């Protein structure tokens, strides 16, 4: 399992547009991908779960990736968070 933490820099936090892009990005991988905020975990492949975290600017999330393609998923998601959130 691989994981990283990221502090949200987008002024609107994880809102609909980036949440949709995150789900689309995560769905491309077979690995189990979770976004965790304040002890609450959300499946990164489900938009309502991701938006339900209500992550705002300045809050920190942890992303965990576990599965056969976790190395590629980890790199892709880390780049995604830096570019979009």
Contact map, one row per residue, 1 for C-alpha under 8 A:
1110000000000000000000000000000000000000000000000000000000000001111001000000000000000
1111000000000000000000000000000000000000000000000000000000000001110001100100000000000
1111100000000000000000000000000000000000000000000000000000000111100000000100000000000
0111110000000000000000000000000000000000000000000000000000000111000000000000010000000
0011111000000000000000000000000000000000000000000000000000011110000000000000000000000
0001111100000000000000000000000000000000000000000000000000011110000000000000000010000
0000111110000000000000000000000000000000000000000000000011111000000000000000000000000
0000011111001100000000000000000000000000000000000000001111111000000000000000000000001
0000001111101000000000000000000000000000000000000000000011000000000000000000000000001
0000000111111100000000000000000000000000000000000000000010000000000000000000000000011
0000000011111000000000000000000000000000000000000000000110000000000000000000000000000
0000000001111110000000000000000000000000000000000000000110000000000000000000000000000
0000000111111110000000000000000000000000000000000000011110000000000000000000000000001
0000000101011111011000000000000000000000000000000110011100000000000000000000000000001
0000000000011111111000000000000000000000000000000010010000000000000000000000000000000
0000000000000111111100000000000000000000000000000010000000000000000000000000000000000
0000000000000011111110000000000000000000000000000000000000000000000000000000000000000
0000000000000111111111000000000000000000000000000000000000000000000000000000000000011
0000000000000111111111100000000000000000000000100110000000000000000000000000000000000
0000000000000001111111110000000000000000000000100000000000000000000000000000000000000
0000000000000000111111111000000000000000000000000000000000000000000000000000000000000
0000000000000000011111111100000000000000000110000000000000000000000000000000000100000
0000000000000000001111111110000000000000000111100000000000000000000000000000000000000
0000000000000000000111111111000000000000000010000000000000000000000000000000000000000
0000000000000000000011111111100000000000000000000000000000000000000000000000100000000
0000000000000000000001111111100010000000000110000000000000000000000000001000100000000
0000000000000000000000111111110000000000000110000000000000000000000000000000000000000
0000000000000000000000011111110000000000000000000000000000000000000000000000000000000
0000000000000000000000001111111000000000000000000000000000000000000010001000000000000
0000000000000000000000000011111100000000000000000000000000000000001110000000000000000
0000000000000000000000000000111110000000000000000000000000000000111111001000000000000
0000000000000000000000000000011111000000001000000000000000000001111000000000000000000
0000000000000000000000000100001111100000001110000000000000000011110000000000000000000
0000000000000000000000000000000111110000111100000000000000000011100000000000000000000
0000000000000000000000000000000011111000111100000100000000001111000000000000000000000
0000000000000000000000000000000001111111110000000000100000001110000000000000000000000
0000000000000000000000000000000000111111100000000000101000011100000000000000000000000
0000000000000000000000000000000000011111000000000000000000001000000000000000000000000
0000000000000000000000000000000000011111100000000000000000000000000000000000000000000
0000000000000000000000000000000000011111110000000000100000000000000000000000000000000
0000000000000000000000000000000001111011111000000000100000000000000000000000000000000
0000000000000000000000000000000001110001111101001101100000000000000000000000000000000
0000000000000000000000000000000111100000111111001100000000000000000000000000000000000
0000000000000000000001100110000011100000011111101100000000000000000000000000000000000
0000000000000000000001110110000010000000001111100000000000000000000000000000000000000
0000000000000000000000100000000000000000011111111100000000000000000000000000000000000
0000000000000000001100100000000000000000000111111110000000000000000000000000000000000
0000000000000000000000000000000000000000000001111111000000000000000000000000000000000
0000000000000000000000000000000000000000011101111111100000000000000000000000000000000
0000000000000100001000000000000000100000011101111111110000000000000000000000000000000
0000000000000111001000000000000000000000000000111111111000000000000000000000000000000
0000000000000000000000000000000000000000010000011111110000000000000000000000000000000
0000000000000000000000000000000000011001110000001111111000000000000000000000000000000
0000000000001110000000000000000000000000000000000111111100000000000000000000000000000
0000000100001100000000000000000000001000000000000010111110111000000000000000000000000
0000000100111100000000000000000000000000000000000000011111100000000000000000000000000
0000001111111000000000000000000000000000000000000000001111100000000000000000000000000
0000001110000000000000000000000000000000000000000000000111110000000000000000000000000
0000001100000000000000000000000000000000000000000000001111111000000000000000000000000
0000111100000000000000000000000000001000000000000000001001111100000000000000000000000
0000111100000000000000000000000000111100000000000000001000111110000000000000000000000
0011110000000000000000000000000000111000000000000000000000011111000000000000000000000
0011110000000000000000000000000011110000000000000000000000001111100000000000000000000
1111000000000000000000000000000111100000000000000000000000000111110000000000000000000
1110000000000000000000000000001111000000000000000000000000000011111001001100000000000
1100000000000000000000000000001110000000000000000000000000000001111111000000000000000
1000000000000000000000000000011100000000000000000000000000000000111111000000000000000
0000000000000000000000000000011000000000000000000000000000000000011111000000000000000
0000000000000000000000000000111000000000000000000000000000000000011111111000000000000
1100000000000000000000000000001000000000000000000000000000000000111111111100000000000
0100000000000000000000000000000000000000000000000000000000000000000011111110000000000
0000000000000000000000000000000000000000000000000000000000000000000011111111000000000
0000000000000000000000000100101000000000000000000000000000000000100011111111100000000
0110000000000000000000000000000000000000000000000000000000000000100001111111110000000
0000000000000000000000000000000000000000000000000000000000000000000000111111111000000
0000000000000000000000000000000000000000000000000000000000000000000000011111111100000
0000000000000000000000001100000000000000000000000000000000000000000000001111111110000
0001000000000000000000000000000000000000000000000000000000000000000000000111111111000
0000000000000000000000000000000000000000000000000000000000000000000000000011111111100
0000000000000000000001000000000000000000000000000000000000000000000000000001111111111
0000010000000000000000000000000000000000000000000000000000000000000000000000111111111
0000000000000000000000000000000000000000000000000000000000000000000000000000011111111
0000000000000000000000000000000000000000000000000000000000000000000000000000001111111
0000000001000000010000000000000000000000000000000000000000000000000000000000000111111
0000000111001100010000000000000000000000000000000000000000000000000000000000000111111
